[in-house]
Amino acid sequence: MLAVLTVLVPAVVGHELAGRLALRLRGELDRGPLRVADGLGGAAANSVAVLIVAWVAASVLSAAPAQPLSTAIRNSALLGAVQEAMPQTTPAWFARATSALAEAGFPQVFNPFENESTARVARPTGDSVTPAATSAAKRSSVKVEGAAGVEGREGSGFVYAPQRVMTNAHVVAGIDDPGVRVGGVGPSYRARVVLFDPDRDVAVLYVPGLRAPVLRFDPGAVRGDAAVVAGYPQDGALDLQAATVGNRVRATGQNIYNDRTVTREIYSVRSTVRPGNSGGPLLTTDGRVFGVVFARSTSDAETGYALTADEVAGDAGRAATATARVDTGHLVDS
């Protein structure tokens, strides 16, 4: 319905008005070669117009949580050819429509007409959730809470440096004073955002007084490695899901506001990723951090995505000693 209102209705109205004007002009033309040329030109213009409208509608609908629809759009050779001829940046006037259709504020990891990298690896087993990974999650992962306007928001994060928590930018977008709870329980520590990167989808919080062990990054994940998705999905308690690392790829998609094309290095992960897992760590079986969970596939319910340790390393280093508050932009639709 949103796609119809934002794309198809204006297109139909514009087509009707232009058609009436064209008929009047055509009536002034003499019969003969000029009319033939006019007819051929009109047919070509109509074909281009239909393809552009289809491209715009598909760009919006590709973010919808409907796997058969998004898969069909990504597999369309015709729409893919149109995409190649169009600007790389999503037009700003329907970026918010795309954002509103996206699942729970997850960013668009891949461009609409590019096949997603799904985690075609072995199904994970419960053996991945080791005592070491469980201990690391309980002692060093945090539940991130806050309010943006009248709306409550929550997500996940983890301690990566003394009194510094890493999470996703879309978790704290528009939030001035987030709070964190270690292990999702106990007192809430007031935090301030000291790094906000909407393109990479990384944020860092400075949490004065926070005493929790620091988790170390491990940049060496390879296809087939066992892992654990740790976080607080759907505003719940700490949840640990076994995972298997898939491919390490460069993914070109949209930033958290769907108004800029960005490329990120990510892992595809076979696991269960739900709203609220955003910002949580992808843990190794010995309690280190392969990456930062930030999205899930629109075409495969068993695939999630994590930013690699190398991808977030620059932001992590810049914010490891930062204390000054930074602007957190505006609320991300979810």
HELIX and SHEET records of a PDB file:
HELIX    1   1 LEU A    2  ALA A    3  1                                   2    
HELIX    2   2 VAL A    4  LEU A    8  3                                   5    
HELIX    3   3 VAL A    9  GLY A   27  1                                  19    
HELIX    4   4 PRO A   33  LEU A   61  1                                  29    
HELIX    5   5 GLN A   67  ARG A   74  1                                   8    
HELIX    6   6 ALA A   77  ALA A   85  1                                   9    
HELIX    7   7 ALA A   92  PHE A   94  5                                   3    
HELIX    8   8 ALA A   95  LEU A  101  1                                   7    
HELIX    9   9 GLU A  103  GLY A  105  5                                   3    
HELIX   10  10 GLY A  126  SER A  128  5                                   3    
HELIX   11  11 PRO A  131  SER A  140  1                                  10    
HELIX   12  12 ALA A  169  VAL A  172  1                                   4    
HELIX   13  13 PRO A  233  ASP A  235  5                                   3    
HELIX   14  14 ALA A  309  ALA A  319  1                                  11    
SHEET    1   A 7 TYR A 189  ARG A 190  0                                        
SHEET    2   A 7 GLY A 179  VAL A 182 -1                                        
SHEET    3   A 7 SER A 141  ALA A 148 -1                                        
SHEET    4   A 7 GLU A 151  ALA A 161 -1                                        
SHEET    5   A 7 ARG A 164  THR A 167 -1                                        
SHEET    6   A 7 VAL A 202  TYR A 206 -1                                        
SHEET    7   A 7 ARG A 192  ASP A 197 -1                                        
SHEET    1   B 7 ALA A 226  GLY A 231  0                                        
SHEET    2   B 7 ASP A 239  GLN A 254 -1                                        
SHEET    3   B 7 THR A 261  ARG A 270 -1                                        
SHEET    4   B 7 THR A 303  THR A 308 -1                                        
SHEET    5   B 7 VAL A 289  ARG A 296 -1                                        
SHEET    6   B 7 PRO A 281  LEU A 283 -1                                        
SHEET    7   B 7 ALA A 226  GLY A 231 -1                                        
END                                                                             
